[in-house]
């Protein structure tokens, strides 16, 4: 075992010397930098160009020119994801944050009398010359924060950006967008083509499902958020819309993180379009550190990219990917296609990053009409001629799924579907047969098809044994306000706006079950709204217009839908069986994506405070997908949270 040591760098409180060199970048008329914004930009330049991913900057979250200390933890792992901090390392880092909170509180307690202070406290007092009152020090004690360095990751992002950068520039030119905006993926994801955040944002542009669906195809077979070319076109559309909405690039860029409606709200409230004023004065629980700093991060990244040799020396950029496209006339198994390709699976996936794992594990076929990308050296005509007509399939492969309920075990599910526990384990990549939880969607082997999900509402039976996700008993967690893994990316929804959410009273109904009014000519029934579902999803799955669903339910255009709300649907164009299959695939895709990159290590208890709601807790307090929080709190009515209510919150870590 490698024991990672912790080193401490000399205490720093940045002062006037941070302005020793000019921050140069192009198009300053489009992307101005107010003098008061300069300390923040310099801070992020250091994050990207000076400190590596094994260094944590202890700083003031509002006055970014104040850096108290830089803690070095462990060994840097090149450009790739570092191992998560161990419990002892987390504890140590929290200790440094607490150290400076305590120092600032100690100064506040005796200010302006410094005779009672210890030498280190007096040193901090002397250096914080802009602080003039007890309140200044007390407020500063609440703003101590840790920021992870990004230098090695940023450099790696520069190297791999060469693969697609010519395409990004071409697309942005076609949309008449400033070329400088193509550096935003450095801020969002360090150009990690496989980036997936804890709240479900994916790809180099970090689109969430909700925003991505406006521009891109996202299904169980395809996720175009992971295709840099298609996602870049989507980001060009979004940035164009943002600019049209606010008229200034600093605001349009900030809106990429905080949401256009949020930025419009800030402009209306403060009666200004000046980004510096908005960053300083706009107060909203949804306009926090990431949103306040997004424009400064952009300017810092732009400067570092345009002056990269100063920070990284010579960089070997990847050569641009060159490809041809072939549109598939019908559905096709990957295994069938691969026999005629002179490329291995990894290379094929590099050229076709939008294809999801279901294509490669034979759960689904490559869809009809999909535009295959192939190396430029391959003759598409010869490939098309080589594939026999018998290899093509007329329709997509059907899959059967089951959503785990209270009392379920894999043994019980296996008997219900006429299969074995071993088959369920294998097809769902489950290593421990007891490691399942209620709400989890599992795939059922093809050989026996039954329709257990739709037939009727069975009477509830209380089962003695409930096999839930096994996690250790919760520990007492520190309440320190620190984000250890804040990378500077837009890990929060890059285009997040708070939806208008209303909640119905929670019912203990079976997940994803249809309560039929009648079963034929046509079938009509009720479903209950699950996390991550919208009327748009139901319309797509039912092959009808969204307005049709509103009409069935007497909903106005402005009416939101809420978690667990009863929605009436009519199966005119698709069977109830197919509807539920598509719906289950949607939820399975979300779960698969999340658990590919993250694992649950623990749980903690959150005591509800005034103003808490599921949206705020998931996206701003814990950076978790809200479906996961709902899954761990099935008996909670999130529409009627009361101060003092206890919620179970899963603790997660990234899989290195």
C-alpha positions in Angstrom: 0.0 0.0 0.0 1.3 3.5 -0.9 1.1 5.8 2.1 0.4 9.3 0.9 2.1 12.0 2.9 0.6 15.5 3.4 2.8 18.5 2.9 2.0 22.1 3.7 3.2 25.0 1.6 4.0 28.3 3.2 1.1 30.5 4.3 0.0 33.0 1.6 -2.2 36.0 1.8 -2.1 37.4 -1.7 -1.6 41.2 -2.0 -0.7 43.7 -4.6 2.0 41.5 -6.1 -0.6 39.3 -7.8 -1.0 42.0 -10.4 2.6 41.9 -11.5 1.9 40.5 -15.0 -0.8 41.4 -17.5 -3.7 39.1 -18.1 -3.7 39.0 -21.9 -6.3 37.4 -24.1 -8.1 38.2 -27.4 -11.3 40.1 -28.0 -11.3 42.0 -24.7 -14.1 44.2 -26.2 -16.4 41.2 -26.2 -15.1 39.7 -23.0 -14.2 42.6 -20.7 -12.5 42.2 -17.3 -13.4 44.7 -14.7 -10.6 45.7 -12.4 -12.5 44.3 -9.4 -12.8 41.0 -11.2 -9.1 40.7 -11.7 -8.3 38.9 -8.3 -10.8 36.2 -9.2 -9.4 35.7 -12.7 -5.8 35.5 -11.3 -7.0 32.9 -8.7 -8.4 30.7 -11.5 -5.2 31.2 -13.6 -3.3 29.7 -10.6 -5.9 26.9 -10.4 -5.4 26.0 -14.1 -1.8 26.9 -14.6 0.1 26.6 -11.2 -1.4 24.1 -8.8 -1.9 20.4 -9.6 -4.7 18.1 -8.6 -2.9 17.0 -5.4 -2.9 20.6 -4.2 -5.8 22.3 -2.3 -6.0 26.1 -2.1 -7.5 27.3 1.2 -9.0 30.6 0.4 -11.8 33.2 0.9 -14.8 32.2 -1.3 -15.8 35.8 -1.9 -12.4 37.6 -1.9 -10.5 35.2 -4.1 -7.3 37.3 -3.8 -7.0 36.0 -0.2 -5.3 32.6 -0.1 -4.4 31.4 3.4 -2.5 28.2 2.6 -2.0 25.5 -0.1 -2.1 22.0 1.2 -0.4 19.3 -0.9 -1.9 15.8 -0.5 -0.5 12.7 -2.1 0.9 12.2 -5.5 -0.3 13.8 -8.7 -1.7 11.3 -11.3 -0.8 12.9 -14.6 -3.8 14.1 -16.5 -6.2 11.5 -15.3 -8.6 11.3 -12.4 -6.9 11.1 -9.1 -7.9 8.6 -6.5 -10.5 10.0 -4.1 -9.2 11.3 -0.8 -9.1 8.8 2.0 -11.1 9.4 5.1 -7.9 10.4 6.9 -7.0 12.8 4.1 -10.5 14.3 4.1 -10.2 14.8 7.9 -6.8 16.5 7.5 -8.1 18.8 4.8 -11.1 19.7 6.9 -8.7 20.4 9.7 -7.0 23.1 7.6 -10.2 24.8 6.8 -11.3 24.7 10.4 -7.9 26.1 11.4 -8.4 29.3 9.5 -12.1 29.6 10.5 -10.9 29.4 14.1 -8.1 32.0 13.5 -10.5 34.4 12.0 -13.0 33.9 14.8 -10.3 34.4 17.4 -9.3 37.7 15.8 -13.0 38.8 15.7 -13.4 38.1 19.4 -10.7 40.6 20.5 -10.5 43.0 17.6 -8.9 45.6 17.5 -6.8 44.5 20.5 -4.1 42.2 19.1 -2.2 41.7 22.3 -4.2 38.6 23.2 -3.6 36.9 19.9 -1.1 34.1 19.1 1.8 34.9 16.7 0.1 33.1 13.7 -3.1 35.0 14.4 -1.3 38.3 14.6 0.4 37.5 11.3 -3.0 37.0 9.6 -4.4 40.1 11.2 -1.5 42.2 9.8 -2.0 40.8 6.3 -5.7 41.3 6.1 -5.4 45.1 5.9 -8.8 45.5 4.1 -10.6 44.1 7.2 -11.7 47.0 9.5 -14.1 45.5 12.0 -15.0 42.4 14.1 -17.8 41.7 11.6 -15.3 41.6 8.7 -13.3 38.8 10.4 -16.4 37.0 11.5 -17.9 36.9 8.0 -14.6 35.8 6.6 -14.6 32.9 8.9 -17.7 31.6 7.2 -16.1 32.0 3.8 -13.1 29.7 4.2 -13.1 27.1 1.3 -10.9 24.5 -0.3 -10.3 24.5 -4.1 -8.5 21.7 -5.9 -5.8 22.6 -8.4 -6.2 21.6 -12.0 -2.8 22.2 -13.7 -2.0 18.6 -14.8 -5.7 18.0 -15.8 -5.8 21.2 -17.7 -2.6 20.3 -19.6 -4.0 16.9 -20.5 -7.2 18.6 -21.7 -5.1 20.8 -23.9 -3.4 17.8 -25.4 -6.6 15.9 -26.2 -8.5 19.0 -27.3 -6.6 18.7 -30.6 -8.8 15.7 -31.6 -11.9 17.8 -32.1 -10.9 21.5 -31.8 -11.0 22.1 -35.6 -14.6 20.9 -35.6 -15.5 23.1 -32.7 -14.1 26.2 -34.4 -15.9 25.3 -37.6 -19.3 24.9 -35.9 -18.9 28.1 -33.9 -18.0 30.0 -37.1 -21.1 28.7 -38.8 -23.2 30.0 -35.9 -21.3 33.4 -36.0 -20.1 32.9 -32.5 -16.7 34.2 -31.1 -13.9 31.7 -31.6 -12.9 32.2 -27.9 -16.0 30.4 -26.7 -14.5 27.1 -27.9 -12.3 27.0 -24.8 -15.4 26.6 -22.5 -15.0 22.8 -22.4 -11.7 23.4 -20.5 -13.8 25.0 -17.8 -16.6 22.5 -18.0 -14.8 19.2 -18.2 -11.1 19.7 -19.0 -12.1 18.3 -22.4 -12.8 14.9 -20.9 -14.9 13.3 -23.6 -16.3 10.8 -21.1 -17.0 13.3 -18.3 -20.0 12.5 -16.2 -20.9 14.6 -13.2 -22.6 13.5 -10.0 -25.8 15.3 -11.0 -25.9 13.6 -14.4 -24.2 16.2 -16.7 -22.3 14.5 -19.5 -19.7 15.1 -22.2 -17.2 18.0 -22.8 -20.1 20.5 -22.7 -21.7 19.0 -19.5 -25.3 18.9 -20.7 -27.8 17.5 -18.3 -30.5 15.3 -19.7 -33.2 18.0 -19.3 -31.2 20.6 -21.3 -29.6 18.1 -23.6 -33.0 16.8 -24.7 -33.8 20.2 -26.2 -31.0 19.8 -28.8 -29.8 16.2 -28.8 -31.0 12.6 -28.9 -30.7 10.8 -25.6 -32.1 7.3 -25.3 -31.1 3.9 -24.0 -29.2 3.3 -27.3 -27.7 6.7 -27.9 -26.5 9.7 -25.9 -25.4 12.5 -28.2 -24.2 14.5 -25.2 -21.1 12.3 -25.4 -20.4 13.1 -29.0 -18.2 16.2 -29.1 -19.3 17.3 -32.6 -23.0 16.9 -32.0 -22.8 18.4 -28.5 -20.8 21.3 -29.8 -23.6 22.2 -32.2 -26.0 22.0 -29.3 -23.8 24.3 -27.2 -23.6 26.7 -30.1 -27.4 26.8 -30.2 -27.6 27.3 -26.5 -25.0 30.0 -26.4 -26.7 31.8 -29.3 -30.0 31.7 -27.4 -28.3 33.0 -24.2 -26.7 35.9 -26.1 -30.0 36.8 -27.7 -31.7 36.7 -24.3 -29.2 39.0 -22.4 -27.3 40.8 -25.2 -23.8 40.6 -23.5 -21.3 37.8 -23.6 -20.3 38.0 -20.0 -23.9 37.4 -19.1 -24.5 34.8 -21.8 -21.5 32.8 -20.6 -22.6 33.0 -17.0 -26.1 31.9 -18.1 -24.4 28.7 -19.4 -23.9 27.8 -15.8 -26.7 29.5 -13.9 -29.4 29.3 -16.6 -30.8 32.0 -18.8 -33.9 32.7 -16.7 -31.7 33.1 -13.6 -29.5 35.6 -15.4 -32.5 37.6 -16.6 -33.7 37.6 -13.1 -30.4 39.1 -11.9 -30.5 41.8 -14.6 -34.1 42.7 -13.6 -33.4 42.8 -9.9 -30.3 44.9 -10.1 -31.2 46.9 -13.2 -27.8 46.4 -14.7 -26.1 44.2 -17.3 -22.6 44.7 -15.7 -21.2 41.3 -14.8 -19.1 42.7 -12.0 -22.1 44.3 -10.3 -24.1 41.1 -10.7 -21.2 38.9 -9.3 -20.8 41.3 -6.3 -24.4 42.1 -5.5 -26.8 39.5 -6.8 -28.1 37.3 -4.0 -29.9 34.1 -4.7 -29.6 30.7 -3.1 -29.3 29.4 -6.7 -26.5 31.8 -7.7 -23.6 30.4 -5.6 -19.9 30.0 -5.9 -19.9 28.1 -9.3 -22.2 30.6 -11.0 -20.5 33.7 -9.5 -17.1 32.5 -10.7 -18.0 31.0 -14.1 -17.1 34.1 -16.2 -13.9 34.6 -14.3 -13.0 30.9 -14.9 -13.7 31.5 -18.6 -11.3 34.5 -18.8 -8.7 32.6 -16.9 -9.0 29.5 -19.1 -8.9 31.8 -22.2 -5.7 33.4 -21.0 -4.0 30.1 -20.1 -5.0 28.5 -23.4 -3.7 31.4 -25.4 -0.4 31.5 -23.4 -0.1 27.8 -22.7 3.7 27.6 -23.2 4.2 30.0 -20.3 2.4 27.5 -18.0 3.0 24.1 -19.6 5.9 24.4 -22.0 5.6 22.5 -25.3 2.4 20.5 -25.7 1.9 17.7 -28.2 -1.7 18.2 -29.3 -3.5 15.1 -30.6 -4.1 15.1 -34.3 -7.6 15.9 -35.5 -9.8 12.9 -35.9 -10.6 12.3 -39.6 -13.7 10.3 -40.4 -16.3 9.3 -43.0 -20.0 8.7 -42.2 -22.2 5.8 -43.2 -26.0 6.0 -42.5 -27.4 2.6 -41.6 -30.4 1.6 -43.7 -31.7 -0.8 -40.9 -31.0 -1.9 -37.4 -27.7 -3.8 -37.0 -26.0 -5.7 -34.2 -22.6 -4.4 -33.3 -21.3 -8.0 -33.2 -22.5 -8.4 -36.8 -20.9 -5.1 -37.9 -17.6 -5.8 -36.2 -16.9 -8.8 -38.3 -16.6 -6.5 -41.3 -14.6 -3.7 -39.6 -10.8 -3.5 -39.5 -10.9 -1.8 -36.1 -11.3 -3.0 -32.5 -14.1 -2.1 -30.2 -12.2 0.7 -28.4 -11.3 2.4 -31.7 -14.9 2.0 -32.9 -16.2 3.6 -29.7 -13.7 6.5 -30.1 -15.2 7.3 -33.5 -18.8 6.7 -32.2 -18.9 8.0 -28.6 -22.7 8.5 -28.7 -23.4 4.8 -28.7 -24.2 3.6 -25.2 -23.1 0.4 -23.5 -26.4 -1.3 -24.4 -25.1 -1.5 -28.0 -21.9 -3.2 -27.0 -23.4 -5.7 -24.5 -26.0 -6.8 -27.1 -28.9 -5.4 -25.1 -29.8 -3.2 -28.1 -29.0 -2.9 -31.8 -27.4 0.1 -33.5 -30.4 2.1 -34.5 -31.8 2.5 -38.0 -30.6 5.8 -39.5 -27.6 6.1 -37.2 -24.7 7.8 -38.9 -21.7 5.5 -38.3 -18.4 7.3 -38.1 -15.5 5.4 -39.5 -11.8 6.2 -40.1 -11.3 8.1 -43.4 -9.2 5.2 -44.7 -12.2 2.8 -44.7 -14.2 2.6 -47.9 -17.8 3.0 -46.9 -19.1 1.7 -50.2 -17.1 -1.5 -49.8 -18.3 -1.9 -46.2 -21.9 -1.4 -47.2 -21.5 -4.0 -49.9 -19.8 -6.5 -47.6 -22.6 -6.5 -45.0 -25.2 -9.1 -46.1 -28.8 -8.1 -46.1 -29.6 -10.9 -43.7 -27.5 -9.1 -41.0 -30.0 -6.2 -41.0 -32.9 -6.2 -38.6 -36.3 -4.7 -39.2 -36.9 -3.5 -35.6 -35.1 -2.7 -32.4 -34.4 -5.5 -29.9 -37.0 -5.7 -27.1 -35.9 -5.9 -23.5 -37.8 -6.7 -20.4 -37.2 -4.8 -17.2 -38.4 -4.9 -13.7 -38.3 -2.1 -11.1 -37.5 -3.5 -7.6 -40.1 -3.0 -5.0 -40.4 -3.4 -1.2 -39.7 -7.0 -0.1 -38.1 -8.1 -3.4 -35.1 -10.4 -3.5 -33.3 -11.6 -6.6 -34.4 -15.1 -5.8 -38.1 -14.0 -5.7 -37.6 -12.0 -9.0 -35.9 -15.0 -10.6 -38.7 -17.3 -9.8 -41.3 -14.8 -10.9 -39.7 -14.6 -14.4 -38.6 -18.2 -14.8 -34.9 -17.5 -14.7 -32.0 -17.9 -12.2 -30.3 -15.6 -9.8 -27.0 -16.2 -11.6 -28.5 -15.1 -14.9 -29.9 -11.9 -13.2 -26.5 -11.2 -11.6 -24.7 -11.7 -14.9 -27.0 -9.6 -17.2 -27.1 -6.7 -14.7 -23.4 -6.7 -13.6 -24.4 -7.3 -10.0 -21.6 -8.8 -7.9 -23.5 -9.2 -4.6 -27.1 -10.7 -4.7 -28.0 -8.8 -1.6 -26.7 -5.5 -3.1 -30.0 -4.3 -4.5 -32.3 -1.5 -3.5 -36.0 -0.5 -4.0 -36.5 1.5 -7.1 -33.5 -0.1 -8.9 -34.3 -1.2 -12.5 -32.9 -4.6 -13.6 -33.0 -6.3 -17.0 -34.7 -9.6 -17.4 -33.2 -12.3 -19.7 -34.9 -12.6 -23.0 -35.7 -16.3 -23.0 -39.0 -15.9 -21.0 -41.1 -12.9 -21.7 -43.8 -12.1 -19.2 -45.8 -8.9 -18.6 -45.8 -8.6 -14.8 -45.7 -4.8 -14.7 -48.9 -3.8 -16.4 -51.7 -6.4 -15.9 -53.3 -5.0 -12.7 -52.8 -3.4 -9.4 -52.2 -6.3 -7.0 -53.2 -6.0 -3.3 -50.3 -4.9 -1.2 -48.6 -7.7 0.8 -46.4 -6.9 3.7 -43.2 -8.9 3.3 -40.9 -9.5 6.3 -37.7 -9.2 4.4 -36.7 -6.1 2.5 -33.4 -6.2 0.5 -32.2 -2.6 0.2 -29.0 -1.2 -0.9 -26.5 -2.2 1.8 -24.6 0.7 3.2 -22.8 1.1 6.6 -24.6 2.9 9.5 -24.2 6.7 9.0 -21.4 8.5 10.7 -21.6 11.9 12.2 -20.5 14.2 9.4 -18.7 17.5 9.8 -20.8 20.6 9.1 -17.8 22.4 7.6 -18.8 24.3 4.4 -16.2 22.9 2.1 -16.2 21.4 -1.3 -13.3 19.0 -1.5 -13.9 17.9 -5.0 -14.8 21.2 -6.6 -12.7 21.0 -9.8 -13.8 24.3 -11.2 -15.9 22.5 -13.8 -19.5 23.3 -14.3 -20.4 20.1 -12.4 -23.7 21.6 -11.5 -26.2 21.7 -14.3 -24.5 23.8 -16.9 -27.8 25.3 -17.9 -29.7 25.0 -14.7 -32.8 26.9 -14.0 -35.1 26.1 -11.1 -38.2 24.5 -12.5 -41.7 25.3 -11.2 -42.3 22.2 -9.2 -45.4 21.4 -7.2 -45.9 18.1 -5.4 -48.8 15.9 -4.8 -49.2 13.9 -1.6 -47.0 10.8 -1.8 -48.7 7.5 -2.3 -47.2 4.1 -1.6 -48.0 2.8 -5.1 -45.9 0.3 -7.0 -43.2 2.1 -9.0 -44.0 2.6 -12.7 -47.3 0.7 -12.5 -50.2 1.7 -14.7 -53.6 2.0 -13.0 -55.9 1.0 -15.8 -59.3 2.6 -16.4 -59.8 0.3 -19.4 -57.4 -2.0 -21.1 -58.3 -1.9 -24.8 -59.8 0.2 -27.7 -57.8 2.1 -26.6 -56.2 1.3 -23.2 -56.5 4.2 -20.8 -54.8 4.5 -17.4 -53.0 6.6 -14.8 -49.3 6.7 -14.0 -47.6 8.5 -11.2 -44.8 11.0 -12.0 -41.3 9.6 -11.2 -38.1 11.7 -10.7 -36.6 13.0 -14.0 -39.9 12.6 -15.9 -41.7 15.4 -17.7 -44.8 15.7 -19.9 -42.3 15.9 -22.8 -41.1 12.4 -22.0 -44.6 11.0 -21.9 -45.4 12.7 -25.2 -42.3 11.2 -26.9 -43.0 7.7 -25.5 -46.7 7.8 -26.4 -46.0 9.4 -29.9 -48.4 12.3 -29.3 -48.0 16.0 -28.8 -47.5 17.3 -25.2 -50.6 19.4 -25.5 -52.6 16.2 -26.0 -51.5 15.0 -22.6 -52.4 18.4 -21.1 -55.9 18.2 -22.6 -56.4 14.7 -21.1 -55.5 16.1 -17.7 -57.0 19.6 -17.9 -53.6 21.1 -17.4 -52.8 24.6 -18.7 -49.6 25.4 -20.5 -48.1 26.9 -17.4 -49.2 24.1 -15.1 -46.2 22.2 -13.8 -46.4 18.5 -12.8 -45.1 17.2 -9.5 -43.4 14.2 -8.1 -45.9 11.3 -7.6 -48.7 13.3 -9.3 -51.4 11.2 -11.1 -51.3 11.6 -14.9 -53.9 10.2 -17.2 -52.6 8.7 -20.5 -54.2 7.1 -23.5 -52.5 4.4 -25.5 -53.7 5.3 -29.0 -50.4 4.8 -30.9 -48.4 2.5 -28.7 -49.2 -0.4 -26.4 -49.1 0.0 -22.6 -46.4 -2.8 -22.6 -44.2 -0.8 -25.0 -44.8 2.4 -23.1 -43.6 0.9 -19.9 -40.6 -0.8 -21.6 -39.5 2.5 -23.0 -40.1 4.2 -19.6 -38.1 1.6 -17.8 -35.2 1.9 -20.3 -35.2 5.6 -19.7 -34.7 5.1 -15.9 -32.3 2.2 -16.4 -30.1 4.4 -18.6 -30.0 7.1 -16.0 -29.0 4.6 -13.3 -26.5 2.8 -15.4 -24.8 6.1 -16.3 -24.5 7.2 -12.7 -23.3 3.9 -11.3 -20.7 3.5 -14.1 -18.9 6.5 -12.7 -19.9 6.6 -9.0 -20.5 4.3 -6.1 -22.3 4.8 -2.8 -20.0 4.5 0.2 -22.1 5.6 3.1 -25.1 7.6 4.2 -25.6 10.7 6.3 -28.7 12.3 7.9 -29.8 15.7 6.7 -32.1 17.7 9.1 -34.4 19.9 7.0 -33.9 23.6 7.4 -36.2 26.5 6.5 -36.4 26.9 2.7 -35.1 23.4 1.9 -36.6 21.6 -1.1 -35.5 18.6 -3.1 -34.3 20.7 -6.0 -32.0 22.8 -3.8 -30.7 19.9 -1.8 -29.8 17.7 -4.8 -28.3 20.4 -7.0 -26.7 22.9 -4.6 -26.3 21.2 -1.2 -25.2 17.7 -2.0 -24.5 17.6 -5.8 -26.6 14.5 -6.2 -29.2 13.5 -8.8 -32.5 14.0 -7.1 -33.8 10.6 -8.1 -31.2 9.1 -5.9 -32.2 11.2 -2.9 -35.9 10.2 -3.6 -34.9 6.5 -3.8 -33.4 6.7 -0.3 -36.4 8.5 1.1 -39.4 6.7 -0.4 -41.6 7.4 2.6 -41.0 11.2 2.5 -43.5 13.6 1.0 -41.1 16.1 -0.6 -43.9 18.5 -1.2 -44.5 18.9 2.5 -41.1 19.0 4.0 -41.1 20.4 7.5 -38.2 22.0 9.4 -36.7 19.2 11.5 -37.6 16.3 9.1 -34.8 13.8 8.7 -33.6 12.7 5.2 -31.2 9.9 4.4 -28.5 11.3 2.0 -26.2 8.8 0.2 -22.5 9.6 0.2 -20.8 8.8 -3.1 -17.3 8.7 -4.5 -16.0 8.7 -8.0 -14.7 5.5 -9.5 -11.1 6.2 -10.5 
